Amino acid sequence: MHVEWPVGESVTIWKLHALHRTIGIHTGTIADGHALYENLDEIMCRTKLVVKTQADEVQKHYSPDEYGIHRAATLGDLRPDVKGFAVLAGFGVIEEDKPSSPAIAVAGSSKIASSLKP
């Protein structure tokens, strides 16, 4: 299946780290990948999602060897909803697109587990 994402729409990108009990999340706006990449349909995965976001911050939390490269994408800015789910599930949240987000706040407690790698 090939999906074309609606350019200009808000999107929430997130990943669940079950072993660390954290959720990494960032939001952005869907960009026209065909306008940015000449051969977009011929590179990497079948369906691509190109997003305008705080890429410098997001890259600080990118660890393919530890967590892989795939994430969930949901149309709309669902940051508050995902953060609410994290609280209910007892997970911490890493807001990957926010500066100075190295510590992992453990939901439902006052502990900060700054020694865990996002």
Summary of the structure (lengths in Angstrom):
residues: 118
radius of gyration: 15.2
end to end distance: 31.3
largest distance: 48.6
contacts: 281
relative contact order: 0.25
helix: 23%
strand: 25%
